[in-house]
């Protein structure tokens, strides 16, 4: 099946291909032209962790909430590598510009991380990552949990996710708790 994708700032062709995952068959979008999705490799762990920390610094959390930033850095060091999860990277002209990490939680899937190079925010790459993540998550569950950084709350609202509440994770720092219904165009919690 061939589709025309929404790969801003330029159009691209998207081809749907099936490939096996650890427990499920998932749909992998391969974007023709300059952008491609592929599974993350074990040797990319440090680079993806650094992209995460760069994104967090972009929103000023390293200065405004250093305890949150340090806690995240320590958590990233202790986590398993990307090859053990549904981690996909987005490449543009062979360079990794973003990635996301999905985790199967049994009754739902969690979008654990979704980051892109801060200089690309507002150019359609986030939407491209989101669309691919939704396709992958749909093969895993009926709903998706997103614990959103304060800087990303507006993005997830624009994508149609339902903000359930804010959860304080440190004094003065809260994450948005979102649910996205993967079985329809509307998004609801529960």
Residue frames relative to the residue before (quaternion, step in Angstrom):
aa qw qx qy qz dx dy dz
X 1.0000 0.0000 0.0000 0.0000 0.00 0.00 0.00
X 0.1448 -0.7853 0.5981 0.0687 3.59 -0.87 0.92
X 0.0625 -0.7867 0.6142 -0.0012 3.55 -0.99 0.94
X 0.3680 -0.6549 0.5870 0.3018 3.56 -1.23 0.32
X 0.2890 -0.8007 0.5076 0.1327 3.57 -0.64 1.14
X 0.4356 -0.6452 0.5543 0.2946 3.49 -1.38 0.25
X 0.1859 0.7898 -0.5553 0.1823 3.57 0.46 1.18
X 0.0672 -0.8087 0.5844 0.0045 3.51 0.09 1.27
X 0.5641 -0.0728 -0.8186 -0.0802 1.69 -2.19 1.06
X 0.7282 0.3558 -0.2423 0.5333 3.62 1.21 -0.01
X 0.5254 -0.6253 0.4543 0.3557 3.62 -1.09 0.53
X 0.0240 -0.7827 0.6217 0.0180 3.55 -1.19 0.51
X 0.4592 -0.6572 0.5193 0.2959 3.54 -1.27 0.29
X 0.1640 -0.7828 0.5957 0.0737 3.57 -0.97 0.85
X 0.1049 -0.7830 0.6116 0.0422 3.56 -0.89 0.95
X 0.3047 -0.7539 0.5524 0.1835 3.60 -0.87 0.94
X 0.0074 -0.7846 0.6177 -0.0533 3.55 -0.91 1.04
X 0.3219 -0.7291 0.5648 0.2141 3.60 -1.02 0.74
X 0.0822 0.7674 -0.6345 0.0408 3.54 -1.08 0.80
X 0.5114 -0.6733 0.4327 0.3130 3.61 -0.97 0.75
X 0.2096 -0.7248 0.6399 0.1462 3.53 -1.24 0.62
X 0.7647 -0.3774 0.2367 0.4657 3.56 -1.24 -0.07
X 0.8255 0.1162 -0.0483 0.5503 3.63 0.82 -0.90
X 0.7721 0.2994 -0.1300 0.5452 3.56 1.20 -0.45
X 0.4001 -0.6027 0.5934 0.3529 3.49 -1.33 0.09
X 0.1103 -0.8045 0.5823 0.0389 3.55 -0.81 0.97
X 0.4159 -0.6588 0.5586 0.2846 3.52 -1.27 0.35
X 0.1198 -0.7871 0.6035 0.0442 3.55 -0.80 1.02
X 0.2594 -0.7512 0.5860 0.1583 3.56 -0.76 1.01
X 0.1036 -0.7540 0.6453 0.0660 3.52 -0.90 0.91
X 0.2250 -0.8000 0.5463 0.1042 3.54 -0.44 1.21
X 0.3153 -0.7535 0.5507 0.1719 3.55 -0.70 1.11
X 0.6407 0.4855 -0.3857 0.4528 3.55 -1.12 0.53
X 0.8166 -0.2718 0.2026 0.4671 3.55 -0.96 -0.87
X 0.7484 0.3771 -0.2159 0.5010 3.62 1.14 -0.46
X 0.0143 0.7872 -0.6159 0.0285 3.55 -1.04 0.85
X 0.2729 -0.6987 0.6320 0.1949 3.50 -1.33 0.48
X 0.1097 0.7575 -0.6413 0.0538 3.52 -1.17 0.65
X 0.6015 -0.5438 0.4337 0.3929 3.55 -1.28 0.33
X 0.5053 -0.6406 0.4872 0.3113 3.55 -1.10 0.75
X 0.3347 -0.7230 0.5719 0.1954 3.53 -1.20 0.63
X 0.6604 -0.5248 0.3721 0.3872 3.55 -1.24 0.53
X 0.6871 0.4986 -0.2946 0.4388 3.60 0.97 -0.79
X 0.6247 0.5413 -0.3409 0.4480 3.62 1.28 -0.03
X 0.3616 0.7783 -0.4645 0.2183 3.58 1.26 -0.11
X 0.6986 0.4730 -0.2872 0.4536 3.60 0.71 -1.03
X 0.6551 0.5107 -0.3172 0.4577 3.59 0.95 -0.81
X 0.6681 0.4826 -0.3050 0.4771 3.61 0.98 -0.79
X 0.6219 0.5190 -0.3354 0.4811 3.58 1.05 -0.71
X 0.6573 0.4982 -0.3092 0.4734 3.58 0.98 -0.80
X 0.6146 0.5241 -0.3509 0.4738 3.61 1.07 -0.67
X 0.6157 0.5355 -0.3336 0.4720 3.59 1.07 -0.73
X 0.7047 0.4598 -0.2729 0.4664 3.59 0.77 -1.01
X 0.6080 0.5386 -0.3487 0.4676 3.60 1.09 -0.66
X 0.6515 0.5120 -0.3084 0.4673 3.57 1.01 -0.82
X 0.6477 0.5051 -0.3116 0.4777 3.57 1.01 -0.80
X 0.6388 0.5055 -0.3202 0.4836 3.61 1.03 -0.76
X 0.5792 0.5983 -0.3711 0.4111 3.59 1.07 -0.72
X 0.7233 0.4083 -0.2331 0.5057 3.59 1.04 -0.78
X 0.5584 -0.6598 0.3623 0.3486 3.60 1.27 0.14
X 0.3977 0.7525 -0.4629 0.2474 3.59 1.21 0.15
X 0.5861 0.5707 -0.3838 0.4283 3.62 1.10 -0.50
X 0.7101 0.4167 -0.2445 0.5122 3.60 1.13 -0.62
X 0.7451 0.4272 -0.2224 0.4614 3.59 0.86 -0.97
X 0.7919 0.0994 -0.0245 0.6020 3.58 1.13 -0.67
X 0.0623 -0.8572 0.5098 0.0383 3.60 0.59 1.10
X 0.6133 0.5506 -0.3631 0.4346 3.61 1.07 -0.58
X 0.6302 0.5101 -0.3270 0.4856 3.59 1.08 -0.68
X 0.6523 0.5213 -0.3052 0.4578 3.55 0.93 -0.92
X 0.6787 0.4829 -0.2895 0.4716 3.60 0.86 -0.93
X 0.6343 0.5304 -0.3245 0.4594 3.58 1.03 -0.80
X 0.6471 0.5048 -0.3151 0.4765 3.57 1.00 -0.79
X 0.6422 0.5251 -0.3283 0.4518 3.58 0.92 -0.87
X 0.6662 0.4883 -0.3028 0.4755 3.60 0.96 -0.82
X 0.6306 0.5322 -0.3287 0.4595 3.59 1.02 -0.79
X 0.6517 0.5208 -0.3164 0.4516 3.58 0.91 -0.88
X 0.6478 0.5263 -0.3184 0.4495 3.59 0.99 -0.79
X 0.7276 0.4491 -0.2406 0.4594 3.58 1.07 -0.74
X 0.5714 0.6284 -0.3793 0.3670 3.62 1.20 -0.32
X 0.5896 -0.5443 0.4686 0.3695 3.50 -1.37 0.36
X 0.6167 -0.5773 0.4011 0.3542 3.54 -1.24 0.42
X 0.6645 -0.5468 0.3459 0.3737 3.58 -1.22 0.48
X 0.5860 0.6002 -0.3776 0.3921 3.59 1.13 -0.49
X 0.6605 0.5179 -0.3046 0.4502 3.61 1.22 -0.34
X 0.7339 0.3440 -0.1983 0.5511 3.59 1.30 -0.09
X 0.5779 -0.5426 0.4570 0.4035 3.55 -1.31 -0.05
X 0.1820 0.7695 -0.5775 0.2032 3.54 0.25 1.32
X 0.0485 -0.7933 0.6066 -0.0176 3.53 -0.75 1.12
X 0.2185 -0.7505 0.6091 0.1343 3.54 -1.11 0.74
X 0.2746 -0.7081 0.6258 0.1778 3.52 -1.26 0.60
X 0.1125 -0.7829 0.6109 0.0348 3.54 -0.80 1.10
X 0.0954 -0.7431 0.6589 0.0679 3.52 -1.17 0.71
X 0.8241 -0.0737 -0.0271 0.5610 3.57 -0.56 1.21
X 0.7379 -0.4468 0.2237 0.4536 3.58 0.98 0.90
X 0.6427 0.4923 -0.3229 0.4903 3.61 1.27 -0.06
X 0.4300 -0.6807 0.5252 0.2753 3.59 -0.92 0.92
X 0.0838 -0.8211 0.5646 0.0028 3.57 -0.66 1.17
X 0.8058 -0.0293 0.0217 0.5911 3.59 1.24 -0.25
X 0.0532 -0.7872 0.6131 0.0388 3.53 -1.32 0.20
X 0.1012 -0.7567 0.6339 0.1239 3.52 -1.36 0.14
X 0.2377 -0.7564 0.6022 0.0931 3.52 -1.32 0.56
X 0.0910 -0.7886 0.6079 0.0158 3.58 -0.67 1.16
X 0.0797 -0.7798 0.6189 0.0491 3.57 -1.10 0.73
X 0.3752 -0.7072 0.5602 0.2126 3.54 -0.92 0.98
X 0.1108 -0.8209 0.5599 0.0206 3.59 -0.59 1.17
X 0.6623 -0.5028 0.3013 0.4667 3.60 1.20 0.41
X 0.8306 0.1095 -0.0400 0.5445 3.59 0.23 -1.24
X 0.7800 0.0970 -0.0893 0.6117 3.59 1.30 -0.02
X 0.3732 -0.6608 0.5862 0.2835 3.52 -1.34 0.07
X 0.2249 -0.7736 0.5769 0.1347 3.58 -1.07 0.71
X 0.2949 -0.6909 0.6314 0.1924 3.52 -1.03 0.90
X 0.2155 -0.8359 0.4961 0.0930 3.54 0.02 1.35
X 0.7881 -0.0623 0.0714 0.6082 3.56 0.96 -0.91
X 0.0791 0.7359 -0.6722 0.0189 3.51 -1.25 0.63
X 0.1268 0.8004 -0.5661 0.1509 3.54 -0.43 1.25
X 0.0360 -0.7584 0.6482 0.0582 3.50 -1.31 0.46
X 0.6756 -0.4613 0.3595 0.4489 3.54 -1.23 0.28
X 0.5189 -0.6873 0.4041 0.3084 3.62 -0.68 1.06
X 0.6350 0.5410 -0.3425 0.4322 3.62 1.04 -0.63
X 0.6744 0.4794 -0.2950 0.4778 3.60 1.26 -0.21
X 0.4157 0.6980 -0.4800 0.3311 3.60 1.26 0.00
X 0.7964 0.2842 -0.2290 0.4822 3.55 -0.92 0.94
X 0.6545 0.5146 -0.3084 0.4601 3.60 1.27 0.15
X 0.6726 -0.5357 0.2908 0.4196 3.60 1.21 0.38
X 0.5057 0.6587 -0.4300 0.3542 3.59 1.20 -0.18
X 0.6190 0.5489 -0.3406 0.4467 3.58 1.03 -0.74
X 0.6508 0.4987 -0.3072 0.4831 3.57 0.99 -0.83
X 0.6304 0.5280 -0.3295 0.4639 3.58 1.03 -0.76
X 0.6383 0.5070 -0.3122 0.4878 3.60 0.98 -0.85
X 0.6545 0.5304 -0.3038 0.4450 3.58 0.89 -1.00
X 0.6705 0.5056 -0.3116 0.4447 3.59 0.78 -0.98
X 0.6655 0.4869 -0.3037 0.4773 3.58 0.94 -0.83
X 0.6446 0.5220 -0.3200 0.4578 3.60 0.95 -0.85
X 0.6420 0.5162 -0.3247 0.4647 3.60 0.97 -0.82
X 0.6409 0.5171 -0.3294 0.4618 3.61 0.94 -0.81
X 0.6667 0.4880 -0.2997 0.4769 3.59 0.93 -0.87
X 0.6768 0.5073 -0.2911 0.4471 3.59 0.88 -0.98
X 0.6087 0.5706 -0.3494 0.4265 3.59 1.04 -0.74
X 0.6550 0.5004 -0.3092 0.4744 3.59 1.09 -0.63
X 0.7041 0.4765 -0.2488 0.4639 3.59 1.25 -0.37
X 0.8174 -0.0386 0.1015 0.5657 3.60 0.99 -0.79
X 0.5593 -0.6076 0.4526 0.3363 3.54 -1.35 0.06
X 0.8031 0.1310 -0.0776 0.5761 3.58 1.21 -0.31
X 0.2513 -0.7761 0.5699 0.0993 3.51 -1.23 0.65
X 0.2711 -0.7362 0.6056 0.1333 3.53 -1.04 0.96
X 0.0383 -0.7718 0.6347 -0.0019 3.54 -1.06 0.87
X 0.1431 -0.7423 0.6504 0.0741 3.56 -0.85 1.05
X 0.1070 -0.8765 0.4693 0.0060 3.55 0.05 1.35
X 0.5177 -0.5969 0.5389 0.2920 3.48 -1.15 0.87
X 0.5992 -0.5794 0.3937 0.3876 3.63 -1.02 0.65
X 0.6568 0.5243 -0.3163 0.4401 3.61 1.05 -0.67
X 0.7191 0.4351 -0.2389 0.4864 3.59 1.23 -0.39
X 0.3930 0.7449 -0.4706 0.2632 3.61 1.24 -0.07
X 0.6678 0.5090 -0.3016 0.4517 3.59 0.88 -0.90
X 0.6206 0.5441 -0.3372 0.4530 3.56 1.03 -0.78
X 0.7088 0.4585 -0.2791 0.4577 3.60 0.76 -1.00
X 0.5920 0.5309 -0.3653 0.4840 3.60 1.11 -0.56
X 0.6685 0.5015 -0.2993 0.4604 3.59 0.92 -0.88
X 0.6615 0.4930 -0.3010 0.4783 3.60 1.14 -0.57
X 0.5942 -0.6139 0.3456 0.3881 3.58 1.28 -0.07
X 0.4404 0.6777 -0.4758 0.3469 3.59 1.22 0.22
X 0.3991 -0.7159 0.5330 0.2102 3.55 -1.16 0.75
X 0.3100 -0.7434 0.5673 0.1714 3.58 -0.73 1.12
X 0.2452 -0.7939 0.5457 0.1086 3.55 -0.50 1.23
X 0.7551 -0.2265 0.1997 0.5819 3.56 0.92 -0.95
X 0.4054 -0.6306 0.5773 0.3236 3.53 -1.40 -0.08
X 0.1566 -0.7853 0.5949 0.0704 3.56 -0.98 0.89
X 0.3237 -0.7484 0.5486 0.1850 3.55 -0.65 1.14
X 0.1397 -0.8060 0.5732 0.0466 3.57 -0.74 1.09
X 0.7513 0.0246 -0.0434 0.6580 3.56 1.36 -0.20
X 0.6586 -0.5041 0.3491 0.4363 3.62 -1.10 0.46
X 0.8473 0.1153 -0.1267 0.5028 3.55 -0.69 1.15
X 0.7125 0.3874 -0.2555 0.5263 3.61 1.22 0.11
X 0.0206 0.8137 -0.5766 0.0704 3.55 -0.57 1.21
X 0.3013 -0.7097 0.6072 0.1918 3.51 -1.25 0.62
X 0.4280 -0.6623 0.5459 0.2833 3.55 -1.14 0.62
X 0.2229 -0.7591 0.5985 0.1260 3.58 -0.86 0.99
X 0.0288 -0.8189 0.5701 -0.0604 3.55 -0.40 1.30
X 0.1354 -0.7279 0.6608 0.1232 3.51 -1.35 0.47
X 0.0923 -0.7707 0.6287 0.0469 3.53 -1.11 0.77
X 0.3253 -0.7404 0.5613 0.1759 3.56 -0.76 1.12
X 0.2593 -0.8142 0.5071 0.1128 3.56 -0.53 1.20
X 0.6555 0.5392 -0.3084 0.4295 3.61 1.24 -0.15
X 0.7833 0.1729 -0.1352 0.5817 3.58 1.22 0.09
X 0.6444 -0.5237 0.3889 0.3990 3.55 -1.31 0.01
X 0.6767 0.4418 -0.3096 0.5010 3.60 1.19 -0.23
X 0.3063 -0.7658 0.5480 0.1394 3.51 -1.14 0.67
X 0.0807 0.7945 -0.5966 0.0800 3.57 -0.82 1.01
X 0.5065 -0.6291 0.4995 0.3134 3.49 -1.26 0.41
X 0.7128 0.4905 -0.3680 0.3403 3.53 -1.50 -0.12
